[in-house]
Each structure stands twice: as structure tokens, then as C-alpha cells.
Amino acid sequence: MPTNTYENAKRSVEALGPTDQLRLVSELASRLSGELNRRPRSLLELEGLGADVWQDVDVDEYLRRERSSWNG
């Protein structure tokens, strides 16, 4: 159930003309995207990403080749 504050804000927005409504939406979207970008992220969110890239790779062989490249 929407809060009283929400309903009041909604009525206020509906009273605005289309240009001002678009301006408000743009400002809110910009503000919210800034909030989301500042949100701390967890490394755990990355778990499983790229698994398909490594699916057919022999780990031991890959490490052997990689380590041998370190010596030039």
C-alpha cells in the first residue's frame, strides 16, 4: 500500500506539465544512478562470471604454459 508521502508526491508530479515531469524524471534518474554507483559491491557478486570461458580449459596445462611464459 503506497504511503501518504508517496501519494502526495505523485499528485504533485501529476500537477506538473509534461516538460517539468520529464525534467524531474531526469534529475531523479541521475541522482539514483549516482547512489547506485557509490554503493559498496561485494566480490561475491562476481562468483561464476566467465565460467563458460574456462569450461573446456585444462587448468594444469594452462598453468604450466602460463608459468613457462614468465621466464621469457
Contacts in CASP RR format, 6 or more apart in sequence:
PFRMAT RR
TARGET T0000
AUTHOR 0000-0000-0000
METHOD contacts of the structure
MODEL  1
MPTNTYENAKRSVEALGPTDQLRLVSELASRLSGELNRRPRSLLELEGLG
ADVWQDVDVDEYLRRERSSWNG
2 10 0 8 1.000
13 21 0 8 1.000
13 24 0 8 1.000
16 24 0 8 1.000
END
